Amino acid sequence: MERLMMKVASVISAFIFLQVTVCEGATGSVYSKKLFKKLFEDEGYNHNVRPVLSVNTVTEVRMLLYVAQVLDMDERQQTLTTNMWVTYVWKDEFIHWDPEEWGNVTKLKVDSELLWMPDITLYNCAADNYIPYLTKKICIIYNDGNINWASPVIMKSHCNIDVTHFPFDKQSCELKFGPWQYDGTEVNLTGTGDTSVFISDGEWDMKGLDVRQDVNFYPDAPGIPYTDVVYTMHFKRRSLYYVFNLVMPCVLVAGITILGFVLPADSGEKVSLGITVLLSLTVFLLLIAESMPPSSHVPVIGQYYAATMLLVSISIMLTVIVLNLHHRGPTCRPVPRWMRRIFLNKLAPILRLHPRPSQRNKAVSKDHKIFMRMQESETSIMDLTTPLHQNHQTPGDESPIRAMHNTTRNLHRDGPERACCRQQIDILRRMMDHMRVVREHYDSLDHSDFIRGEWKQVAQVVDRLFMIFYILGTISTLLIIFIQLS
């Protein structure tokens, strides 16, 4: 029985509490309506008049700025678009009430069009059609006259973006807020900032927010002070995206240029490879130029691309020089003595570019075999013609050609019995002439091959030397770029 009575008492208590709560809520809503009518209808509140009882009273406006997100930083247009949470707090001396007389109502939420609003303006606004953001929002008014206006706002402002160290740059952008019509004797603006709600967009990280208050005098109102608050936001770019998409391709393309020096000159692709690399760098440079502002400040990555393009252009010019040396033939003069001494005797051993012994011995043995065969042929012909003139003169006393002429003359003198051999002697004489021409031809070919070989060796040494110079130039360029970034 006692347990049942306790349950009934608890149910009755809960019902009474619910009724009291509902009545109080209904009563609070009624008091809010009456209070709203009293403040803005009965007392004739005018939102066009600054809410102070004395003209000499300065309205203190406190500003709190939360930097939420960077939506866009346009380097070419020099603009910054950000998402901000803005809060303004000031005191309205025309609004006050006693909460005890109005059902403990301590605050009301009203449309901002009903209240006097400070004309706070973003001085460095970059929007095409500027619309004041202190309009059509909800304000909270408190019983002591304090008013709170808060709203998220997307702001587009001018920002001096320095792209010298792009993509490893840090930027500082300013937002200047201040009243436009109310001077410092009427409205005093102070501000604070907060970055605790900042969300990175993947490209920019927030590194700090500085706030300062200034008093300025403008030419359209000389001698009249105007107060403003300047927020300086510090950002750092996340450079990993640009490293993988702009820096790494340039480094790889510059490395491919080294292969152009290793490529044999007989392949005919040395100049084509250099021109292809140059065109690739031009495409990447155009991509950078599209996003950079048209100013005299060249970013570091642009300097690197320009330096790499210069090196590649020089490498193409050097490749043409190497090809000119490589394809010089016997019509050109032999390698000068000073060039042979410097490039073949001194630089070639240092660069390890000596011809292979097997190839050199093979060429020598081949030429020696041809020469020995020609010598054997001439000896055989001499042996055939020697009996014909051995009674007149020994073979060692005169040349073979003269001996053949003497033999022919002796045949005419000996009579018709030896006339049958004339035709054979003429054939042998013509064979000797042809053998001499062939030997001279092979001698000239050997001389031409020797000249070509020397020029090819000089071209190979020069090509390897140019490759070393290119590698040193590339490393020097990278070191200069790193020094500028540090």
Disulfide bonds with the S-S distance in Angstrom:
Cys159-Cys173 1.92
